[in-house]
Amino acid sequence: MASRIVRVGVIGCGEIAQVSHIPTLNFLSDYFQVTYLCDISIDALDHCRRKVAGPPPRTTKSAEELCSSSDVDAVLVCNASAYHTEHAILTLKNDKSVLVEKPLTSSYQDIDALQAAEKASKGRLMVGYMRRYAPSFLDAISEIGGASQVQYARVRDIVGPNATFVEQSGTFPKRFNDYAPEDSQALKEKDRKAADAALSLFRVPINNDTRLMLGALGGLGTHDLSAMREVIGMPKSVKSAMLQLPIWTATFDYGTFPVVYESGINQVPVFDAHIEVYGADKIVRINYDTPYIKGLPTTMTVREKVTGPRGEICYQERHVRATYEDSYTMEFKAWYKCIVNGQGPKTTIEDARQDVDLMQMLMRAGFGSV
């Protein structure tokens, strides 16, 4: 049983908030209550206000107003990624815990600023790598038994357009355009400046191709890179990389084994995302489905050589669904424990720094250094 209800302020009322975050928080009503919403669109605020279960939340266009409110215990930042660092720091300055949707950032400067803000705060920051909270993901790590058992691994995330899944989610999200032109222009400029600053620190060429690729690695890519790190650790280097949209590939060198990484978007309406790890006697696969359809669980498939009842060598295949609870539900439950019990999050700022390290390694391998 929940010991208390955590009052949540949500910054960002776009697609992910409408399709996943607000519905999940509503379902977890024994743990959370959304009490405040923030967005630059009044229409989006009105729409999401009606979607919140329980007492209607207050609304504002000011992130500072939300973060400083006595009606808010913790803040969920799920707006445009260019504002993630700014609003996370604002939350921490108000001594409140914050869950920031991935990507946290692609900038080492932002990582340093976030660490300083957290050190001075009573609150803690958790990064929204929801795939890493699925029980089958954690079971697979135990099943693999560590990087020393690995001969080869494949990380794949080639998915159809999100619109296909969103339209079938039953959440009926809406897009709004009642924000001021200067707000749209400010976002474009902030995105560009952030990308250019990150690319400059990475020492790679700065152009439209590298900006777009950095955005892809920060968006879709961090799901896979973050999960890969937890499963088998950090690679020693990137042996090769072909970084181009809509689909990109790379080969990581782990010293004693290679890892092939494939990711991107096409128009086939299927969600082909998995991590598959090959050992000498066992192959373990983590199977992901779209998070936009509520309740689709992460599963594990194990294919292995076993000894049969008469001592013969046999092939065994197991399909394991540890729970029907989806990854967002498990992630929010973990966040609740961090807030209420003071439990440190698994997906920290320090953890997210390693994604920035991987982005730098990939960008240098794909575009060269300057």
N, C-alpha and C positions, 0 to 999 in steps of 0.2 A: 504494500500500500504506500502511496505517496505521502510523505510527511507534511508537505505543504504545496500550495499551488504557486508556481513561478509565473510572474507577470512579464510578458514578453512584448517588447517593441520591435516592430518589423520595419526596416528601412529598405524600400524597394517593393513596389506592388506590380511588378511585371509578370511575365509568363511563369517563371519558376515559383514565385510566391503563390500565384493563383492555382497552378496545377499540383504542386507538391507540398510547399511549406505550410500554407494556411490550412489545407485539408488535414495534413498530418498532425498539426498542433491541435486542431479541432478534435480529432480522434483521441488524442492524448489529453483529454480534458481533466483527468485526475492528476496530471502533472503540470500542465501549462494553461494559461489564459492569455490570449492576445489582447492587450489593453491600449496599444498605440500603433498607428500606422503612419509612415512617412513616404511621400513621393512628390515629384514635381508636377504630376498630373492630378488635378482635382477629380477628374472623371475616374481615374484608376483608384483613387482613394475611396470614392463613393462606392465603386463596384466591389472592392475588397472589404470594405466595412460591412457590406451586406453578407459577405461570405463567412465572416467570423461568427462562430457559435458562442452563445452566452451574451453577456452585456455588450452593447456596441462599443467598439474602441474609439478613442479620440483620434483625430487625424490632424496632420500638419504637413507643411512643405519644408519645415525646418528640422534637419537632423539634430541640431543642437537642442532644440526644444524637447524632442523625444528623449534624447540621451540623458538630459538633466531632470526629467520628470520623476517625481516621487511615485508615480503610478507604474513605473517600469523597474523591474529587478534585473533583467538581462536583455540584450539586444541581438537580434538576428539581422545581419547585413547581407542582403541579397540583391543589391542594385547593380548598376553598371560597374564592372571590375575596376575601372579607372578611379572610382571613389572608395574602393574597399579599404585601403590603408587609411585614408583621411577619416572615414567614419568609424573604423575600428579604434583609432587613436582617440577620437572624441569620446567613444564609449569608455575606454580605459581611464581617461582623465576624470570621468564621472564615477570611477571606482566600481564599475559594473562589468560582469562577464559578457563576452561577445562570441557569437558563432559567426564566422565569416565564410560565405560560400567560396569555393575554389573558382578561379585561382586567387590565392591570397595576394600575390604580386609576382612580377617577373624582375623585380629590382632589388639589388643588394642594399641600396640606400633605404628603401622602404623596410626591408627586413630589420636593419639596424634601428630605424626609428620606432618600429613596432616593439622590438625587444626593450628599448629604453622606456617606452610608455608602459609596457606591462610590468617592468621592474618597479616602477614608481606607483603602481596601481594596486588596489585591493582585488581587482577583477583579474580574470584570466581569459586568454584568447584560445579558441578552438577553431581549427580549420575544417570546413565542410567536405572532407573526402569521404562521402557516405559509403562508397563501395567497401572501404576498409573496416566497416563496422558490421558487415554481414556475418552471421555465425559460420556459414559455409566457407567464407573466405578465411576465417580464423582456423577452422577445422583443416582446411587444405594446407595451411602453413605447418601445422602439426604433422599431417600426413606426409608431407615432403621430407621433413626431418632436417632441414638446413641446407645451405648452399653446397656443403661438401658432398651431398648425395646427388647433385645435379650434373647431367651430361649435356643438356641442351634445354632451352626454353623458348617459347613463342608468346609474344604479347600482341594481341590483335584487337582493334576497335574500329571496324569499318561499318558504318551505320547509315541507314537511310535517313531522309530528311525528318527532322523532329516534328514538323507540322503534321506528318502522317500519324504519329503516335499521339500527339497532343489532341488532334481532332477526335480521336477515339478514346480519350481518357475519361470522358464523362464529367469533366470539370468546367467545360464551356468558358475557357479564358477569353478575354477580350484585349485588343490593343487600342490604345488611345493616343491622340495627337494634339491634345489641348494644352501642351506646354509651349512656352515662348521660344521663338526661333533662336534667341540668344542662349537659351539653355541647351538646345541641340548643338549649337556651334561650340559652346563651352566644353561639352563632352567630347566632340571631335578633336578639339585642340588639346584637351587633357590626355586623351588616348594617344595622340601623336607624340606629345612631349614625353609621356611616360615610356613609350616604346623607344623613342630615340635615345633617352637617357639610359635605358637598360642595354640597348644595342651598343652604345658607346662604351659602357663598362665591360661588355662582353668582348669588345674590340673586333666586331664584325661590321661589314658594310651596312650603311644605313640607307635603305631605299624602300619602295613600296613592297617588293617581294619579301624582304626580311621583316618588315613590320607585320605583314599579313601572316607570315609563318610563325612569328613570335606569338601573335594572337591565337593561332591555332594550337600551338603547344600549351599556351596558358589555359585555353578553353577545354577542348576535348582531350588534349594530350596529358594534362596533369592527372586526370582520372587514372590513366594507365601507368604513367611514370611513378606516381605515388604508390600505387598498389604493387608494382614491380619491386620497388625499393623494400617494402615491408616483407615481401615473399622471399626475395633472394639477395637483398642488399644492393649496394651501389656498384656499378661497373667500374672497371679500371679506365676504360676509354671507349670512344666511339670509333670503330674500325672503318665504317663507311656510312654515308647518309645521303639520300636523295630527297631533299625537302622541297616539295612542290605541291600546290593544291590542285585537285581536291584530295589526293591520296599521297601519303609520304611513307618512306621506309628508312630503317637504319639497322645496323648491326652493332651490338654492344659486345665488348670484350670483357669477360669476367675472369680472365686469367686461365682458368681450367675448362671453361666452356663458353660458347657463344649464345647470345640472345638476339633473336630477330624481332624487331618492332615494326608493326604495320598499323597505320591509322589513317582515318579520313572519312569523307562523306561522299556517298553516291546517291542515286535516285531509286535504288531498289528498296522497297519498304520492309527491311529486315534489320534486326539489331544483332550484328555479328561481333560480339565482344567476349573475349576470354583470355585467360592466362593458362598456358599449358606447359607443365614442367616434366621433363623426361629424366628418369633415373635408370639405373641398370636393370631393375626388376619391377619398376612401377612408373606409371604415367599418371599425373594428377592434373586435372583440369578444373579451373574455376569458371563457371558459366554465368555471364551476366545477361540480363534482359533490360529493356528500356525502363528507366525509373519514372517515366511519364504515365505509365499505367499502374495504378495503385495495386499493390499486393503481389506483384510478380517477384518471386524470391530468387535470390542467388543460390545456385546449386553447385555441387561438386561431383565430378565423375572420376572414378579411380579405375584404371586398367592395370592389371598386375599379373605376374607369374606367382602361382601358389602351389603348394604341395597338396595333392588330393588325398582322399581317405585311404588309398592303397599305396601311398608313397609316390604316385606318378606326378609328373609336372602338368599343371593345368593352367588355363587362362581364366581369370575372374574379372568381372566388370561390375562395379557398384555405382549406382546413382543415388546421391544423398541430398535430400532436402531437409536441412536442419530445422527450419521453421518456415511458416507462411508469412511471417512478419517481413516487411520490405526493409531495404537498407536505410531509408530516411527515418523510419520508425526506430530502428536500432540506434541510429546516430543521435536522434533527439533524446532517447532514453539515456544514452551515455552522457550527453550534455547536461541532462537533469542531475545526474550523479555528481558531475563536476561542480555545478552550482550549489546544490544542497549539501553535499557531503564534503566539499572542498577537495574532491578527487582531481588530480591533475589530468588534463586531457592527453590522449595518445597523439593526436594530430596537432602538434604545437607549431609555434613560429619557427623554432629551431629545425623541426622536421621539414617544414615548407622550404627552408633555405636549400635543402638538398634538391628540391625540384628546380630551383633557380640554377643550381650547379649543373643539373642535367640539361636544362635549356641552353646554358652557355656551351656545354660540350657538344650538343647537337648542332647548334647554330654555327659554331666554328668548323665542325666537320662538314656541314652542308654548304657553307658560303665562304669559308676561309676566314683568316684573321687579318686585321689591318694594324 
